Amino acid sequence: MTFDARTWNYVGYKGGYETGVLNHTWLLQRGDGRWFAMILTLNDSRAELDGVTATRLMIPAAALIAAE
């Protein structure tokens, strides 16, 4: 995932994975100085979790924040 530097002053990421648990956390600072935290956590002890699909879910949400 690439963030446009003209839109975002800061992009931070922390993620974690273990079997059945997945977390993506983004800390974003928009060009107007406002900060946003986006967090996605999935937990399913019976299934292998797909981190790529999880990231694809977060991208449109970040685009909405950028467009606001």
Number of C-alpha atoms within 10 A of each C-alpha: 6 6 14 10 11 8 14 17 16 14 17 10 12 10 13 11 13 11 12 14 15 19 17 18 16 17 15 22 18 19 14 9 11 10 14 14 13 13 14 14 13 15 14 11 11 8 10 13 18 11 16 8 9 16 14 11 12 16 13 11 11 16 12 9 11 15 8 5
